[in-house]
């Protein structure tokens, strides 16, 4: 997974990153944004525009935020509450619009 959005995005969800992403791979949950690991091209355009510094490469996530690496993946691979199937790689967040639900980990934070 090239880039990950960690906990600093919780309840902030500034969407500057979504505007910079050339492949539209940043999806909106209820309380946090998530980067689709299958759609991200590892360009890094999102990282410098995040006002809360929540975005980084997966190998550079702060030690106290490493649980967000796997949780970011779960957003796309597990069936979330209120959904019939995993989100997968639908081909862009503008296509899906806000998902409106988070992973259990984020929901419980």
ZADO-1210 file (C-alpha; in nm, 4 decimals, padded with zeros to 6 digits):
<atoms>
<atom x="00.0000" y="00.0000" z="00.0000" code="UNK" pos="1"/>
<atom x="00.1726" y="00.3208" z="-00.1086" code="UNK" pos="2"/>
<atom x="00.0016" y="00.5930" z="00.0981" code="UNK" pos="3"/>
<atom x="-00.2118" y="00.5763" z="00.4127" code="UNK" pos="4"/>
<atom x="-00.4313" y="00.8255" z="00.5941" code="UNK" pos="5"/>
<atom x="-00.3804" y="00.7922" z="00.9691" code="UNK" pos="6"/>
<atom x="-00.5706" y="00.9075" z="01.2755" code="UNK" pos="7"/>
<atom x="-00.5034" y="01.2786" z="01.2496" code="UNK" pos="8"/>
<atom x="-00.7758" y="01.2853" z="00.9823" code="UNK" pos="9"/>
<atom x="-01.0404" y="01.1699" z="01.2317" code="UNK" pos="10"/>
<atom x="-01.3285" y="01.4156" z="01.2442" code="UNK" pos="11"/>
<atom x="-01.1317" y="01.6660" z="01.0334" code="UNK" pos="12"/>
<atom x="-01.1622" y="01.5263" z="00.6812" code="UNK" pos="13"/>
<atom x="-01.0236" y="01.8279" z="00.4997" code="UNK" pos="14"/>
<atom x="-01.0627" y="01.7208" z="00.1369" code="UNK" pos="15"/>
<atom x="-00.7631" y="01.9064" z="-00.0088" code="UNK" pos="16"/>
<atom x="-00.6079" y="01.5669" z="-00.0762" code="UNK" pos="17"/>
<atom x="-00.9019" y="01.4517" z="-00.2856" code="UNK" pos="18"/>
<atom x="-00.8669" y="01.7585" z="-00.5054" code="UNK" pos="19"/>
<atom x="-00.4962" y="01.6853" z="-00.5644" code="UNK" pos="20"/>
<atom x="-00.5270" y="01.3125" z="-00.6303" code="UNK" pos="21"/>
<atom x="-00.4889" y="01.2522" z="-01.0064" code="UNK" pos="22"/>
<atom x="-00.6506" y="00.9071" z="-00.9912" code="UNK" pos="23"/>
<atom x="-00.9402" y="00.9831" z="-00.7522" code="UNK" pos="24"/>
<atom x="-00.8431" y="00.7094" z="-00.5048" code="UNK" pos="25"/>
<atom x="-00.9287" y="00.8842" z="-00.1761" code="UNK" pos="26"/>
<atom x="-01.2672" y="00.7792" z="-00.0385" code="UNK" pos="27"/>
<atom x="-01.4793" y="00.9426" z="00.2297" code="UNK" pos="28"/>
<atom x="-01.5977" y="00.7430" z="00.5276" code="UNK" pos="29"/>
<atom x="-01.8104" y="00.8926" z="00.8030" code="UNK" pos="30"/>
<atom x="-01.5281" y="01.0268" z="01.0232" code="UNK" pos="31"/>
<atom x="-01.2146" y="00.9719" z="00.8133" code="UNK" pos="32"/>
<atom x="-01.0780" y="00.9524" z="00.4598" code="UNK" pos="33"/>
<atom x="-00.9174" y="00.6352" z="00.3187" code="UNK" pos="34"/>
<atom x="-00.6752" y="00.5770" z="00.0289" code="UNK" pos="35"/>
<atom x="-00.7559" y="00.2795" z="-00.1930" code="UNK" pos="36"/>
<atom x="-00.4334" y="00.0736" z="-00.2108" code="UNK" pos="37"/>
<atom x="-00.5288" y="-00.0835" z="-00.5453" code="UNK" pos="38"/>
<atom x="-00.6004" y="00.2510" z="-00.7105" code="UNK" pos="39"/>
<atom x="-00.3216" y="00.4670" z="-00.5630" code="UNK" pos="40"/>
<atom x="-00.0320" y="00.5227" z="-00.8041" code="UNK" pos="41"/>
<atom x="00.2114" y="00.6303" z="-00.5295" code="UNK" pos="42"/>
<atom x="00.2552" y="00.9811" z="-00.6739" code="UNK" pos="43"/>
<atom x="00.2484" y="01.1577" z="-00.3358" code="UNK" pos="44"/>
<atom x="00.0427" y="01.4556" z="-00.4537" code="UNK" pos="45"/>
<atom x="-00.1911" y="01.4187" z="-00.1560" code="UNK" pos="46"/>
<atom x="00.0715" y="01.4236" z="00.1179" code="UNK" pos="47"/>
<atom x="00.1886" y="01.7884" z="00.1117" code="UNK" pos="48"/>
<atom x="-00.1638" y="01.9347" z="00.0946" code="UNK" pos="49"/>
<atom x="-00.2956" y="01.7589" z="00.4052" code="UNK" pos="50"/>
<atom x="-00.3280" y="02.0333" z="00.6702" code="UNK" pos="51"/>
<atom x="-00.3105" y="01.7865" z="00.9607" code="UNK" pos="52"/>
<atom x="-00.0232" y="01.5757" z="00.8213" code="UNK" pos="53"/>
<atom x="-00.2320" y="01.2578" z="00.8319" code="UNK" pos="54"/>
<atom x="-00.1009" y="01.1204" z="00.4993" code="UNK" pos="55"/>
<atom x="00.2255" y="00.9352" z="00.4570" code="UNK" pos="56"/>
<atom x="00.3755" y="00.6370" z="00.2829" code="UNK" pos="57"/>
<atom x="00.2895" y="00.3171" z="00.4658" code="UNK" pos="58"/>
<atom x="00.6524" y="00.2617" z="00.5635" code="UNK" pos="59"/>
<atom x="00.6702" y="00.6100" z="00.7201" code="UNK" pos="60"/>
<atom x="00.3543" y="00.6040" z="00.9333" code="UNK" pos="61"/>
<atom x="00.4254" y="00.7212" z="01.2889" code="UNK" pos="62"/>
<atom x="00.4713" y="00.4390" z="01.5381" code="UNK" pos="63"/>
<atom x="00.1578" y="00.5359" z="01.7304" code="UNK" pos="64"/>
<atom x="-00.0514" y="00.5250" z="01.4100" code="UNK" pos="65"/>
<atom x="00.0617" y="00.1960" z="01.2515" code="UNK" pos="66"/>
<atom x="-00.2759" y="00.0296" z="01.3119" code="UNK" pos="67"/>
<atom x="-00.4143" y="00.2616" z="01.0426" code="UNK" pos="68"/>
<atom x="-00.2085" y="00.0844" z="00.7741" code="UNK" pos="69"/>
<atom x="-00.4108" y="-00.2367" z="00.7953" code="UNK" pos="70"/>
<atom x="-00.7300" y="-00.0507" z="00.8852" code="UNK" pos="71"/>
<atom x="-00.7023" y="00.1556" z="00.5668" code="UNK" pos="72"/>
<atom x="-00.6894" y="-00.1712" z="00.3682" code="UNK" pos="73"/>
<atom x="-00.9902" y="-00.3103" z="00.5593" code="UNK" pos="74"/>
<atom x="-01.2047" y="-00.0189" z="00.4428" code="UNK" pos="75"/>
<atom x="-01.1867" y="-00.1653" z="00.0921" code="UNK" pos="76"/>
<atom x="-01.1600" y="-00.5404" z="00.1587" code="UNK" pos="77"/>
<atom x="-01.4169" y="-00.6041" z="00.4333" code="UNK" pos="78"/>
<atom x="-01.7936" y="-00.5672" z="00.4247" code="UNK" pos="79"/>
<atom x="-01.8648" y="-00.2595" z="00.6346" code="UNK" pos="80"/>
<atom x="-02.1780" y="-00.1969" z="00.8396" code="UNK" pos="81"/>
<atom x="-02.4769" y="-00.1213" z="00.6192" code="UNK" pos="82"/>
<atom x="-02.3102" y="-00.2515" z="00.3009" code="UNK" pos="83"/>
<atom x="-02.3770" y="-00.5792" z="00.1191" code="UNK" pos="84"/>
<atom x="-02.0216" y="-00.6364" z="-00.0016" code="UNK" pos="85"/>
<atom x="-01.6699" y="-00.4950" z="00.0260" code="UNK" pos="86"/>
<atom x="-01.6073" y="-00.1694" z="-00.1580" code="UNK" pos="87"/>
<atom x="-01.3136" y="-00.3170" z="-00.3492" code="UNK" pos="88"/>
<atom x="-01.1707" y="-00.0930" z="-00.6223" code="UNK" pos="89"/>
<atom x="-01.4709" y="00.0801" z="-00.7799" code="UNK" pos="90"/>
<atom x="-01.2637" y="00.3107" z="-00.9991" code="UNK" pos="91"/>
<atom x="-01.2782" y="00.6435" z="-00.8190" code="UNK" pos="92"/>
<atom x="-01.4406" y="00.8175" z="-00.5271" code="UNK" pos="93"/>
<atom x="-01.6299" y="01.0620" z="-00.7456" code="UNK" pos="94"/>
<atom x="-01.8041" y="00.7602" z="-00.8943" code="UNK" pos="95"/>
<atom x="-01.9164" y="00.6305" z="-00.5522" code="UNK" pos="96"/>
<atom x="-01.9579" y="00.9554" z="-00.3603" code="UNK" pos="97"/>
<atom x="-01.9186" y="00.9520" z="00.0180" code="UNK" pos="98"/>
<atom x="-01.9341" y="00.6002" z="00.1590" code="UNK" pos="99"/>
<atom x="-02.0667" y="00.7326" z="00.4909" code="UNK" pos="100"/>
<atom x="-01.9383" y="00.4486" z="00.7082" code="UNK" pos="101"/>
<atom x="-01.6045" y="00.3696" z="00.8694" code="UNK" pos="102"/>
<atom x="-01.4173" y="00.0585" z="00.9707" code="UNK" pos="103"/>
<atom x="-01.5007" y="-00.0754" z="01.3168" code="UNK" pos="104"/>
<atom x="-01.1669" y="00.0554" z="01.4485" code="UNK" pos="105"/>
<atom x="-01.2369" y="00.4138" z="01.3402" code="UNK" pos="106"/>
<atom x="-01.6001" y="00.3962" z="01.4439" code="UNK" pos="107"/>
<atom x="-01.4944" y="00.3022" z="01.7972" code="UNK" pos="108"/>
<atom x="-01.2212" y="00.5656" z="01.8386" code="UNK" pos="109"/>
</atoms>
